[in-house]
Amino acid sequence: MKLAASLLFAVILITSNANAATPEQCRFIEARAEREACYQRQDVARAARQQADAARQAQQKPYEPVAQEDAQLAKSLRSICRGC
């Protein structure tokens, strides 16, 4: 009984993840209005993914203490050399 319940649960998880991961195939929809609605849904989902990726990359910007020191060094060299 426990084995059957475990297998059923595993099958449900696998199929739900597979269905969620597959993109909707809009080009096979024959009705124009439904096809356009499908493309609109994909555009909204793509824009949301891009915004989430951009936010994630902005948060993951590494801290670089050397960059600040490099900027100070470049500033001091510019004041000394002046294009020599």
Helices and strands as residue ranges (DSSP letters): H 2-21, G 26-28, H 32-59, H 65-81
